[in-house]
């Protein structure tokens, strides 16, 4: 086991992937608790697809992928949030439309410029080789900002998640914090999607929160458990992918699924005993 | 002393007037019940009072009451039913308006939350999860949270919806106590005409416009009230 780990850590790309992955998992798990509870899970999914379109565009224009994707996805976060809040439009249907449209446009751009190749597959399903050194720096910066803002606004995020009308009524600008949550989610998704893949990154947001809710009963416990679970599943996923040469993103998702099943089972047993 | 005065308030959505030219005053210590059928504009009026929707016409003025000093008890949302949060986490979130931009709660807020939980007799369940509580206990928790936010005015929106008769009676009793012994002004939106008459000292009957506003004693003399009470007796 130790031999395996030393071997793993001797590769610079693995170390880079681990640094970024651990930070992104942490951010995704924190934000995921609010998104899942507010029934905004689809926003994460929508944003990752928009991110895919933006990456394809950046490639075609020969620009730096993150520098294009971050603003595009941030704008999309605003739009998707407005759509979800506006009950007159069917929010989930509108998000599905935006997701698939961005994916379609992205695929067309890619096939027109470089043709469907290994790159396309990497964007969709992630690649551990995706992170360059400058990407790592940017990712670390973004993740640190996300975590700091989350901790600073923790109490407000709780209040807005639990009861938006009460929070508004007592003078907190709930819309501002919804926007904050959506923006932080956008940043997290853009940073994480090239490793996890556009189609799989949203699982990083949804799984840890849902899994933790099977067992834990207070908000703080759920947040802490999600954070720990997310990081552990990511590291386990990387190891799994290294041993069996599985794709990284898919391995992380499968480990998350496994934990979800285990937590659900324990939850059911606990309920049966009580 | 007037806490809130509404003058000629009109609020509408989508070109329809949900609240049409409604005027009333809320004095300190009042227990005002807003009654009316579904679609009579009660909930819209509440949103107007909370500042969630701006009135198109008329004015809502607060006196000696900051707009964030309304202890609001909203209708329960779907989100809350399976929400993982402990009772103390929910109650202390009522102190948020005291913090401004400061990120964390101080000892003062923790003590305040503890005092409110004690007052509403939920201290022994403070570590329980909100989603595991009975409907009546959940309302107590939300009431404690509202009291953390303010000691001046409680605004309750259909507080007994979904409660069984015992819990309903208990909640009415509790609110009446807060009104009488603590002098907290109460504004309650309700379907339940009987308890509105039993507990409220003033009634606002809405039919989009004001159908009646005045003391409960005067309301009992109106034809409208007698009709509604009579209609039910014949059921």
Interface residues (C-beta under 8 A of the other chain):
Chain A: X37 X38 X39 X151 X152 X153 X154 X155 X156 X158 X159 X161 X162 X163 X165 X166 X167 X168 X169 X170 X171 X172 X213 X216 X217 X218 X219 X220 X221 X222
Chain B: X50 X51 X52 X66 X67 X68 X70 X72 X74 X77 X79 X80 X82 X83 X84 X85 X86 X89 X90 X93 X94 X96 X97 X99 X103 X104 X105 X127 X128 X129 X131 X132 X142 X145 X146 X149 X150 X155
